Each structure stands twice: as structure tokens, then as C-alpha cells.
């Protein structure tokens, strides 16, 4: 039996990473629903997307990801207030 290994095969995702991605989706919604004019919010969300993309999803999210996500959420709350 031959097993093929695909270089682009998805790695298992840590549950905490799933929570981070869910929180990030909420921020994306905030941005598209009116926060588009908030450059700081857009930049913070973009930073989190970059960090998540290069992070190891099989491990816990780094403190840098979590801090950046918290900052983006704070900006999102301020934008919707």
C-alpha cells in the first residue's frame, strides 16, 4: 500500500487556535460593517491575520498573537461604541 504525503496537507488545528480564528472572524465582520474607515482597526486585524497565518496551528497560539488579537478587539469595541 502506498501512502502519499501532500506538502500542502492541513495540519491539525489546536482548539485554542480555532477560538482565535473565530474571534478574528468577528473582527472581520466589524470591519466590513462600518469600521472600514478606522485605519488603526484595519491594521490591527491585518497584523493578527499575518501572525495566525505564520503560526503553528498544532500548538497553543503565541502570546504575540493573543496580545495582538486583544488589541484589535479593543479597537473594534471602541469603533462600535
C-alpha positions as CSV (number, residue, x, y, z in Angstrom):
1,X,0.0,0.0,0.0
2,X,1.4,3.4,-1.0
3,X,0.9,6.4,1.2
4,X,1.3,9.8,-0.5
5,X,2.3,12.7,1.5
6,X,1.0,16.0,0.3
7,X,3.1,19.0,1.1
8,X,0.1,21.2,1.3
9,X,-1.9,18.9,3.6
10,X,-3.6,20.6,6.5
11,X,-2.1,20.2,9.9
12,X,-4.3,19.5,12.9
13,X,-5.6,22.7,14.4
14,X,-5.4,23.3,18.2
15,X,-8.8,24.2,19.8
16,X,-7.4,27.5,21.1
17,X,-6.4,28.4,17.6
18,X,-9.9,27.7,16.5
19,X,-11.1,30.2,19.1
20,X,-8.6,32.8,17.9
21,X,-9.9,32.3,14.3
22,X,-13.5,32.7,15.5
23,X,-12.7,35.9,17.3
24,X,-10.8,37.1,14.2
25,X,-13.9,36.4,12.0
26,X,-16.0,38.6,14.3
27,X,-13.5,41.4,13.9
28,X,-13.6,41.0,10.1
29,X,-17.3,41.4,10.3
30,X,-17.0,44.6,12.4
31,X,-14.5,45.9,9.9
32,X,-16.8,45.2,6.9
33,X,-19.9,46.6,8.6
34,X,-18.6,50.1,9.1
35,X,-15.2,50.1,10.7
36,X,-13.6,50.4,7.3
37,X,-12.7,54.0,8.0
38,X,-10.8,53.0,11.1
39,X,-7.2,52.6,9.8
40,X,-5.9,51.5,13.2
41,X,-8.5,48.8,13.5
42,X,-7.8,47.6,9.9
43,X,-4.1,47.5,10.6
44,X,-4.5,45.6,13.9
45,X,-6.7,43.0,12.2
46,X,-4.3,42.6,9.4
47,X,-1.5,42.1,11.9
48,X,-3.4,39.3,13.6
49,X,-4.1,37.7,10.2
50,X,-0.4,37.7,9.4
51,X,0.6,36.2,12.8
52,X,-2.1,33.5,12.6
53,X,-1.0,32.6,9.1
54,X,2.6,32.0,10.0
55,X,1.8,30.5,13.4
56,X,2.0,26.8,14.3
57,X,-1.6,25.7,14.5
58,X,-0.8,22.4,16.2
59,X,0.4,24.4,19.3
60,X,-1.1,27.0,21.5
61,X,-1.2,30.5,20.0
62,X,1.7,32.6,20.9
63,X,1.4,35.5,23.3
64,X,2.1,37.8,20.4
65,X,-1.0,36.5,18.6
66,X,-3.1,36.8,21.7
67,X,-1.9,40.3,22.6
68,X,-2.5,41.5,19.0
69,X,-5.9,40.0,19.0
70,X,-6.8,41.6,22.3
71,X,-5.6,45.0,20.9
72,X,-7.7,44.5,17.8
73,X,-10.8,43.6,19.8
74,X,-10.3,46.7,22.0
75,X,-10.1,48.9,18.9
76,X,-13.2,47.1,17.5
77,X,-15.2,47.8,20.6
78,X,-14.1,51.4,20.6
79,X,-15.2,51.7,16.9
80,X,-18.6,50.3,17.6
81,X,-19.2,52.3,20.7
